[in-house]
Structure formats: structure tokens, C-alpha cells
Amino acid sequence: MNWRNLIQIAPGVRGGKLLGTHITPADILEYLAGGMTEDQILKDFPILTREHIRAVLAYAADRERPST
């Protein structure tokens, strides 16, 4: 999964945003951590796709990897 196709990182934007939305990766991670399922998120935010959620998870994984 290349998260860069679905998440825009720009200076001054808190942790980026999902393209075409005002939703941040942190928002999605908080919903998942709070117990929401992918289906619940997609129902509450019909602008999102499963690919957006996968991109957020890939983005978070990349951020946790130590830089070499």
C-alpha cells in the first residue's frame, strides 16, 4: 500500500489529511483505537473508502519505523 496516493502531507497541516477530505490520519486512528470498526467509520464518513483506512494504517506504520 502506497499511502502517499491517498494522504497529503503539507506544512502546517496537522499530520496530513486524506485527499479530498478534511479528515486527518490521526482522526481515523483515534476512531479505530476507540473501538470503531471499519464499517462504522465508512458509514459515518461516506466520503471515505477502505483504501483510505488502509492508507492510514500504512502511514502510521511508516512513521513508527526507525529512519536509517
KAPE-V591352 format. One record per backbone hydrogen bond with DSSP energy under -1.0 kcal/mol. CO is the residue of the C=O (numbers start at 1). NH is the residue of the N-H. E is the energy in kcal/mol with one decimal. If there is no record, write none. Layout:
[[CO	NH	E] [CO	NH	E]]
//
This chain:
[[2	5	-1.8] [3	6	-1.9] [3	7	-1.7] [6	19	-2.5] [8	17	-1.9] [10	13	-2.1] [13	16	-1.1] [17	8	-3.0] [18	21	-2.0] [23	18	-3.2] [24	28	-1.6] [25	29	-2.6] [26	30	-2.5] [27	31	-2.2] [28	32	-2.5] [29	33	-2.8] [30	34	-1.9] [31	36	-2.4] [32	35	-1.5] [37	41	-2.3] [38	42	-2.7] [39	43	-2.0] [40	44	-2.3] [41	45	-2.2] [45	48	-2.5] [49	53	-1.5] [50	54	-2.5] [51	55	-2.4] [52	56	-2.1] [53	57	-2.0] [54	58	-2.4] [55	59	-2.7] [56	60	-2.5] [57	61	-2.2] [58	62	-2.4] [59	63	-2.1] [60	64	-1.2]]
//
